[in-house]
């Protein structure tokens, strides 16, 4: 499996698992909340935080613009709500400065080409394309042609759609080297255990042996994400929140800061426990070997000779 260079490090087999704390829009339009989540992610040991960037007038279908919606700011039309939760130049400059100060990577899921152009000014370590964008060929080609690594989520998609998306990004890539990372995902918030289908991780590893495969989880709890690491995921993304009871569609599928710290600690434990698959006799076993083995010599099977009576 090839490794992808990212922000001065690498993502791939044999490298430490890269942990992304997805802030998304869990900040509810408040820079103060965003900074608290960045601080929490850094304390938890995450490698990166990720936001979502949209141009509302492009991403919201026009027939939804004037649909009323209950929001933290009262009853608003959907387009007004999308504008409220969308950070702009001032907020992202503050985020960029704060992440540099804390020495944590940050990037964004860009939902339209203008958003990629906007985020490019901040020199992100990679771009993320959400599952909803997997069939958006124009956006795939835009991201693939930027000369940066691209992380692609594969929820709400068929295998045929995944293959087409991978081909589109590959054709747009002008660097002549591996830039793609693929995240297995199921786009339900929160997702039932029966629909996580974690065995897709080994399937993707077999299908794309030179591409780092990871996991973007939307379940409640931590166990499935840890299982994803044991199954070979080289990076993992989970939503982070201050309080799962906060207003917002992603909060219930998110992990609170204390839980995120447990998640990262458990991931690092699993990395140490997995080893390299080569059988060894450890020095720490020698005492037990001497004390407990009745037969201390190598075992040899008895020889049976042809023609011996049965």
C-alpha positions as CSV (number, residue, x, y, z in Angstrom):
1,X,0.0,0.0,0.0
2,X,1.4,3.4,-1.0
3,X,1.5,6.1,1.6
4,X,0.2,9.7,0.9
5,X,2.3,12.6,2.0
6,X,0.2,14.9,4.1
7,X,1.2,18.0,6.1
8,X,4.8,16.9,6.7
9,X,3.7,13.3,7.6
10,X,2.3,10.3,5.9
11,X,-1.0,8.3,5.8
12,X,-0.8,4.7,4.9
13,X,0.0,1.2,6.1
14,X,2.8,1.1,8.6
15,X,2.2,4.7,9.6
16,X,0.4,5.8,12.8
17,X,-3.3,6.1,12.3
18,X,-4.3,9.6,11.3
19,X,-7.2,10.8,13.5
20,X,-9.5,13.6,12.2
21,X,-11.9,15.3,14.5
22,X,-14.8,16.4,12.3
23,X,-16.1,19.7,13.6
24,X,-18.3,20.2,10.5
25,X,-21.0,22.6,11.5
26,X,-21.2,21.5,15.1
27,X,-20.0,25.0,16.0
28,X,-23.5,26.3,15.0
29,X,-22.0,29.4,13.5
30,X,-20.1,30.4,16.6
31,X,-16.3,30.9,16.4
32,X,-16.0,30.6,20.2
33,X,-17.5,27.1,20.0
34,X,-15.2,26.2,17.1
35,X,-12.2,27.2,19.1
36,X,-13.3,25.1,22.1
37,X,-13.7,22.1,19.8
38,X,-10.2,22.7,18.2
39,X,-8.7,22.9,21.8
40,X,-10.6,19.7,22.7
41,X,-9.4,17.8,19.6
42,X,-5.8,18.8,20.2
43,X,-6.0,17.8,23.9
44,X,-7.5,14.5,22.8
45,X,-4.6,13.8,20.5
46,X,-6.3,14.2,17.1
47,X,-4.0,15.0,14.2
48,X,-6.5,17.3,12.4
49,X,-9.8,19.1,12.7
50,X,-12.1,19.4,9.8
51,X,-14.9,21.9,8.9
52,X,-17.4,22.0,6.1
53,X,-17.4,24.8,3.5
54,X,-20.3,25.6,1.2
55,X,-21.4,28.4,-1.0
56,X,-25.1,28.3,0.1
57,X,-26.4,29.8,-3.1
58,X,-24.7,27.0,-5.0
59,X,-25.3,24.1,-2.7
60,X,-28.9,24.7,-1.5
61,X,-31.5,23.7,-4.2
62,X,-33.6,26.7,-5.1
63,X,-36.8,24.9,-4.3
64,X,-35.5,24.7,-0.7
65,X,-34.4,28.3,-0.2
66,X,-37.7,29.5,1.2
67,X,-38.6,26.4,3.2
68,X,-39.0,27.4,6.9
69,X,-36.9,25.7,9.5
70,X,-36.5,25.9,13.3
71,X,-33.0,27.0,14.2
72,X,-31.1,28.4,17.2
73,X,-31.9,31.9,15.8
74,X,-35.6,31.2,15.6
75,X,-37.7,30.3,12.5
76,X,-35.7,31.0,9.4
77,X,-35.8,30.0,5.7
78,X,-33.3,27.3,4.9
79,X,-31.1,29.6,2.8
80,X,-31.0,32.0,5.7
81,X,-30.0,29.2,8.1
82,X,-27.3,28.0,5.8
83,X,-25.8,31.5,5.6
84,X,-25.9,31.7,9.4
85,X,-23.8,28.6,10.0
86,X,-21.4,29.3,7.2
87,X,-18.0,30.7,8.3
88,X,-16.4,33.3,6.1
89,X,-13.0,35.0,5.6
90,X,-12.7,36.5,9.1
91,X,-13.7,33.2,10.9
92,X,-11.4,31.0,8.8
93,X,-8.5,33.4,9.3
94,X,-9.0,33.1,13.0
95,X,-9.3,29.3,12.7
96,X,-6.1,29.1,10.6
97,X,-4.2,31.2,13.1
98,X,-5.5,29.2,16.1
99,X,-4.7,25.8,14.6
100,X,-1.2,27.0,13.7
101,X,-0.8,28.2,17.3
102,X,-1.9,24.8,18.6
103,X,0.1,22.9,16.0
104,X,-2.9,20.9,14.7
105,X,-3.8,20.4,11.0
106,X,-7.1,21.7,9.7
107,X,-9.0,21.3,6.5
108,X,-12.6,21.4,5.2
109,X,-15.0,19.3,3.2
110,X,-15.7,21.5,0.2
111,X,-19.1,21.1,-1.3
112,X,-18.6,23.3,-4.4
113,X,-15.7,24.5,-6.6
114,X,-15.8,28.1,-5.2
115,X,-15.3,26.6,-1.7
116,X,-12.2,24.8,-2.9
117,X,-10.8,28.1,-4.3
118,X,-11.7,29.8,-0.9
119,X,-10.0,27.1,1.2
120,X,-6.9,27.0,-1.0
121,X,-5.6,30.3,0.3
122,X,-5.0,28.6,3.7
123,X,-2.7,25.9,2.3
124,X,-4.7,22.9,3.6
125,X,-2.8,19.6,4.0
126,X,-5.6,17.8,2.1
127,X,-9.1,18.2,0.7
128,X,-12.0,16.2,1.9
129,X,-14.9,15.3,-0.4
130,X,-18.1,14.3,1.4
131,X,-20.1,11.2,0.4
132,X,-22.8,13.5,-1.0
133,X,-20.2,14.8,-3.5
134,X,-19.1,11.4,-4.8
135,X,-21.0,11.7,-8.0
136,X,-20.2,15.4,-8.6
137,X,-17.7,14.9,-11.4
138,X,-16.9,18.6,-11.7
139,X,-16.1,18.9,-8.0
140,X,-14.0,15.6,-8.1
141,X,-12.0,16.9,-11.0
142,X,-11.5,20.3,-9.4
143,X,-10.2,18.7,-6.1
144,X,-8.1,16.2,-8.0
145,X,-6.4,18.9,-10.0
146,X,-5.4,21.0,-7.1
147,X,-2.1,19.1,-6.4
148,X,-3.1,18.2,-2.9
149,X,-4.2,14.8,-1.4
150,X,-7.9,14.1,-1.6
151,X,-9.8,12.1,1.0
152,X,-13.0,10.7,-0.5
153,X,-15.9,9.4,1.6
154,X,-18.0,6.6,0.1
155,X,-21.4,6.7,2.0
156,X,-24.7,6.6,0.1
157,X,-22.9,5.1,-2.9
158,X,-22.7,2.0,-5.0
159,X,-19.4,0.2,-5.8
160,X,-19.8,1.3,-9.4
161,X,-20.1,4.9,-8.3
162,X,-16.9,4.6,-6.2
163,X,-15.0,3.2,-9.1
164,X,-16.1,6.1,-11.3
165,X,-15.2,8.7,-8.7
166,X,-11.7,7.2,-8.1
167,X,-11.1,7.2,-11.9
168,X,-12.2,10.9,-12.2
169,X,-9.9,12.0,-9.4
170,X,-7.0,10.0,-10.9
171,X,-7.5,11.5,-14.3
172,X,-7.5,15.0,-12.9
173,X,-4.4,14.4,-10.8
174,X,-1.4,16.0,-12.6
175,X,1.2,15.1,-10.0
176,X,1.9,11.6,-11.2
177,X,1.9,10.3,-7.7
178,X,-0.7,8.9,-5.3
179,X,-2.9,11.6,-3.8
180,X,-6.1,9.6,-3.1
181,X,-7.4,8.3,0.2
182,X,-10.7,6.5,0.5
183,X,-12.9,6.4,3.6
184,X,-15.5,3.7,4.0
185,X,-18.7,5.3,5.4
186,X,-22.5,4.8,5.8
187,X,-24.4,8.1,5.6
188,X,-26.9,7.7,8.3
189,X,-26.8,10.0,11.4
190,X,-26.5,8.2,13.7
191,X,-26.0,4.9,12.0
192,X,-27.3,1.6,13.2
193,X,-24.7,-1.1,13.9
194,X,-26.3,-3.4,11.3
195,X,-25.6,-0.9,8.6
196,X,-21.9,0.0,9.4
197,X,-20.7,-2.9,7.2
198,X,-17.1,-2.6,8.5
199,X,-15.9,-5.6,6.4
200,X,-16.0,-3.1,3.4
201,X,-12.7,-1.9,4.8
202,X,-10.8,-5.1,3.8
203,X,-12.8,-5.1,0.6
204,X,-11.5,-1.6,-0.3
205,X,-8.0,-2.6,0.7
206,X,-8.1,-5.5,-1.7
207,X,-9.7,-3.4,-4.5
208,X,-7.3,-0.5,-4.1
209,X,-4.1,-2.0,-2.6
210,X,-2.1,1.2,-3.3
211,X,-4.6,3.6,-1.8
212,X,-4.8,4.3,2.0
213,X,-8.2,3.2,3.2
214,X,-9.8,4.7,6.3
215,X,-13.2,5.0,8.0
216,X,-15.6,7.9,8.5
217,X,-18.0,6.8,11.3
218,X,-21.4,8.2,12.2
219,X,-22.4,5.6,14.9
220,X,-22.9,6.2,18.6
221,X,-20.2,4.7,20.8
222,X,-16.5,4.0,20.1
223,X,-16.3,0.2,19.5
224,X,-17.0,0.1,15.8
225,X,-14.4,2.8,15.1
226,X,-11.8,0.7,17.1
227,X,-12.8,-2.3,15.1
228,X,-12.2,-0.3,11.9
229,X,-8.6,0.1,13.0
230,X,-8.2,-3.6,13.7
231,X,-9.6,-4.3,10.2
232,X,-6.9,-2.1,8.5
233,X,-8.1,1.5,8.5
234,X,-5.1,3.8,8.2
235,X,-7.1,7.0,9.1
236,X,-10.3,7.6,11.0
237,X,-12.8,10.5,11.1
238,X,-15.4,11.0,13.8
239,X,-17.5,14.1,14.5
240,X,-16.6,15.9,17.7
241,X,-19.0,18.0,19.8
242,X,-19.1,19.8,23.1
243,X,-22.5,18.2,24.0
244,X,-24.4,15.6,22.0
245,X,-27.7,17.3,23.1
246,X,-26.8,20.5,21.3
247,X,-28.9,21.7,18.4
248,X,-27.8,20.3,15.0
249,X,-28.3,17.3,12.8
250,X,-24.8,15.9,13.4
251,X,-24.6,16.2,17.1
252,X,-26.2,12.9,18.0
253,X,-23.7,11.0,15.8
254,X,-20.8,12.9,17.4
255,X,-18.3,12.1,20.2
256,X,-17.9,14.5,23.1
257,X,-14.4,15.7,23.9
258,X,-13.8,13.2,26.8
259,X,-14.9,10.3,24.6
260,X,-12.7,11.5,21.8
261,X,-9.7,11.4,24.1
262,X,-10.6,7.8,25.0
263,X,-11.0,7.0,21.3
264,X,-7.5,8.3,20.4
265,X,-5.9,6.5,23.4
266,X,-7.6,3.2,22.5
267,X,-6.5,3.6,18.8
268,X,-2.9,4.1,20.0
269,X,-3.2,1.0,22.2
270,X,-4.5,-1.1,19.3
271,X,-1.6,0.1,17.1
272,X,0.8,-1.2,19.6
273,X,-1.1,-4.4,20.1
274,X,-1.5,-5.3,16.4
275,X,2.3,-5.9,15.8
276,X,3.6,-7.0,12.4
277,X,2.2,-10.5,12.1
278,X,5.6,-12.2,12.5
279,X,5.6,-14.9,15.2
280,X,8.2,-14.2,17.9
281,X,9.2,-15.7,21.2
282,X,9.4,-12.8,23.6
283,X,11.9,-12.5,26.5
284,X,8.9,-11.9,28.8
285,X,7.6,-15.4,28.0
286,X,10.8,-17.2,28.9
287,X,9.9,-17.5,32.6
288,X,6.5,-19.1,31.8
289,X,8.1,-21.3,29.2
290,X,10.6,-22.7,31.7
291,X,8.1,-23.0,34.5
292,X,5.0,-24.4,32.7
293,X,6.3,-26.5,29.8
294,X,6.4,-30.3,30.6
295,X,8.2,-31.1,27.3
296,X,10.8,-28.4,26.6
297,X,12.1,-29.7,23.3
298,X,10.7,-29.1,19.8
299,X,7.8,-31.4,19.0
300,X,8.4,-34.0,16.2
301,X,5.6,-35.9,14.6
302,X,6.1,-39.7,14.9
303,X,7.1,-41.3,11.6
304,X,4.8,-43.8,9.9
305,X,6.4,-46.3,7.5
306,X,4.7,-47.5,4.3
307,X,3.5,-51.1,4.6
308,X,3.4,-51.1,8.4
309,X,0.5,-53.2,9.7
310,X,-2.7,-51.2,10.4
